[in-house]
Amino acid sequence: MRINISIILLALISVFNSCSPEVSQNTGECNYGETREGTTQCGYNNEGVLIQICEDNYWTDGTQCTGTDICINDLTREGTDTCVDNNVEGVFQQKCVEGQWENTEYCITEGLCNEGATRETNLACGINLEGFYLQECSDGIWLDTNDCTGTDICMNGTTKDGTSICGLNDEGVFVQECVNGQWQDSTECTGDDICINDSLKDGTTVCGYNYEGVLQQKCIDGQWHDTNTCNGDAICINGTLSNGSTVCGENNEGVFVQLCVDGNWEDTEDCTGTDECHNGDTQTGSTVCGENNEGYLVQLCVNGSWQNTLDCTGTDECHNGDTQLSSIICGENNEGVYNQLCVSGHWTNTTCTGTDVCHNGDTQLSSIQCGENNEGYYNQLCQLGAWVNTTCTGTDVCHNGDTQLSSIQCGENNEGYYNQLCQSGAWVNTTCTGTDVCHNGDTQLSSIQCGE
């Protein structure tokens, strides 16, 4: 049987790498002695994971693998089950399927061995898979044994505490690392001392008013411990305030507040003085005053505080809405005086107390009708401020509809007088009162018959 050695070596290297232990990331605190399944793959076909062990409260990959495969998939070997091919006795060839050896249909009849002989197989073994399992010939057939050619005493990459003393105060031993299957001292020391006992240095714990210094440290049992000695030189806490000694204020009644900057006191612009003004100064206050609250009381600074005086900035002369009778003459004939109303703080003329309706001596044509038939209007004259009717513009001489016996003679012989009717304000002749039927002295032939 011929086997491709390069394929076998690549497969063995894959198995070796997958089973090499490595320290997993810290996934949380644990208790000493606890175990769990990790995440690092292992096994002939990476079908398992390394078991993790709790060491120093951290999970660390161990060497135990949960994988159960016993061979590398697709590898072949001579089996142990006998077979016959062309009347020749042999053994079935086996193939690794899903990590387990299974017989194939191929019967191996060549290369049978001598009794007691041994040979290396292609199945890796040893702590670091540095060797191969041996087969022994029995009854002409190669049989697997548990013997391995590997000689390593430890798993490469694993560590353990050695015996060589180390540490700043000889408190530890060197850690040994497995290299090529053998233990070798590394440069890592189990001692955790970080300083030489009784030595001193500046520590990292801040101190001082503003944490501007650090506490001195002393090495005790190999570890730095803070002492009570601080190298800070600040005299105050940055950002704190204190009353200083420099006077200030409107009337020098206060002192400047000091601010701690870089551990030292510095005057600020803030003053403890509470005076709001300079004694003797004046200002316009906020208290309203004046006839219409249009002004403000003037304030005087007394003992650093503003106090109202009786002086008002308002200039109004009257109270809005008030009224008075002024001394200003008014009216057609200056017979009255103005009533006044206070508007925007000042007196404004409104109505006049005078009752005259006209200027004495003036004339006008009134709207009052007059005349026999109201066909005219009175002429008026202003007297004592009032209109007085004088003459009438009407020209009618009679009242329409009236009648009279005129003095105008009428009749055949002027023996009568005209009756008159007033029309459109004038007398119009109508009938005559005369009864004569002929004009004295006139003659006529009558219609009265006579004669025999």
Residue, then its C-alpha position, 0 to 999 in steps of 0.5 A: m500500500r502506498i500513502n501520500i506522505s505530504i498529505i499526512l504531514l499537513a494533516l498532522i500539522s493541522v491537528f497539532n495546531s488545533c490542539s495547542p493550548e492557548v490562554s483565552q481572554n478573561t471572560g470574568e472572574c471564576n473560582y479556583g478549581e472550576t472548569r468549563e468548555g472553552t472556545t479553542q478548537c482541538g481534536y483530529n478534525n477540530e471537532g472539540v474544544l479545550i477544557q478551561i481551568c480557573e487559575d488565579n481567578y482567570w479562565t485558562d485553556g488546559t490540555q484536555c480536549t472534548g473531541t472524540d475522533i481517533c483519526i484524520n478524515d479521509l486517511t487510509r490504513e490496513g485494517t484487521d478484518t480479514c478478506v479474500d481476493n482472488n483466493v488470496e487472503g488479505v485484510f480490508q483497507q480502512k478509511c477515516v470517516e467522521g473521525q472513525w475508522e471504517n472498512t472499505e471494499y478494497c482487500i489488501t493482499e500484498g505486503l504481508c509482514n513477518e511475525g513480530a516485526t514492527r513499523e511506524t504508522n502514519l497516525a501521530c501520537g505523543i504529547n506534541l504529536e512528535g511521534f507515530y504509533l507502532q504496528e506489530c506484525s501478528d500472523g502476517i497482519w499489521l496490528d495497531t499497538n499503543d506504543c509511540t515513538g514520541t519522547d516529549i515530556c511536556m506539551n509545547g507552549t505550556t508553563k509551570d513554576g520552576t525551581s530557580i529563585c528570582g524576584l527583587n527580594d528572592e520571593g519567586v521562582f522562574v516560570q518554565e516553558c515547554v519548548n520542543g517537549q522539554w522544560q526550559d526556564s523562561t525570563e518570567c518570574t513568579g515573584d510579584d515584588i515590584c520594588i526593593n524593600d525599604s526603598l523610597k520614591d514619589g508615588t502616584t496618589v495625589c495630595g496637597y490642597n489642589y492635588e498638585g503633589v503626590l505622596q511619597q511611597k516606601c517599599i514594604d514586602g516588595q510593594w509600594h505603600d503610600t506614606n503621609t509625606c506629601n510634596g505639594d506646596a499649595i496654601c489654598i484649594n483652587g477655586t475656593l474663595s476668601n475675603g482679602s484685605t484690600v478695601c473696596g466698595e462705593n464708600n470703601e466699606g468692603v474688601f476684595v474677595q480672593l480666589c485661590v489660583d494655582g494654590n495661591w490667593e489672588d484678588t478678584e474684582d468681587c467686593t464684599g461691600t454692599d453699598e450700592c451708591h456713593n454717598g451724596d450722589t443723586q439719581t432718578g429713582s423708580t417711584v412714580c410721582g407727579e400729577n399723572n405719575e409721569g415722573y419719578l422721585v429723585q433719590l439721594c445716596v445716604n449711607g450707601s443706599w438710595q433714598n427717595t427725596l421729595d423732588c419729582t421729575g414730573t412736569d405735569e400741571c394738572h391731573n388728567g381728566d380734571t376740569q376748571l373755569s379759566s380766565i381766558i375770555c371768549g364768546e361772540n361779545n367776550e361775555g364768557v370764559y373758557n372751560q378747561l380740561c386737563v389732557s396729558g398734564h396740561w390745561t386745554n380749552t374746551t367749551c365757552t361759558g358765553t351764551d351770545v349767539c351773534h356779534n352785536g350790530d351784525t344783521q342777517l336774513s332769518s329763516i322766520q317767515c313773515g308777510e300776509n301770506n308768509e311769503g317773506y322772511y324777517n331781517q334780524l339785528c344782533q342786540l345784546g348777543a341775540w337776534v332781534n326781528t326787524t323788517c319783513t321782506g314780504t310785499d303782499v298787501c292782503h291775505n289770500g282768500d280775503t274779500q273787501l268792498s273797494s273804493i273803486q267805482c263801477g256800474e253804468n252810472n258809477e253808482g256802485y263799487y267793486n268787490q275785491l278778492c285777495q289773490s297771490g297777496a294782491w287785491v283783484n276786482t271781482t263783482c260790482t255793487g252797482t245795479d243800474v242797467c243803462h247809462n243815464g241818457d241812453t235810448q233803445l228800442s225795447s222788446i216790450q210790445c205795445g200799441e193797440 
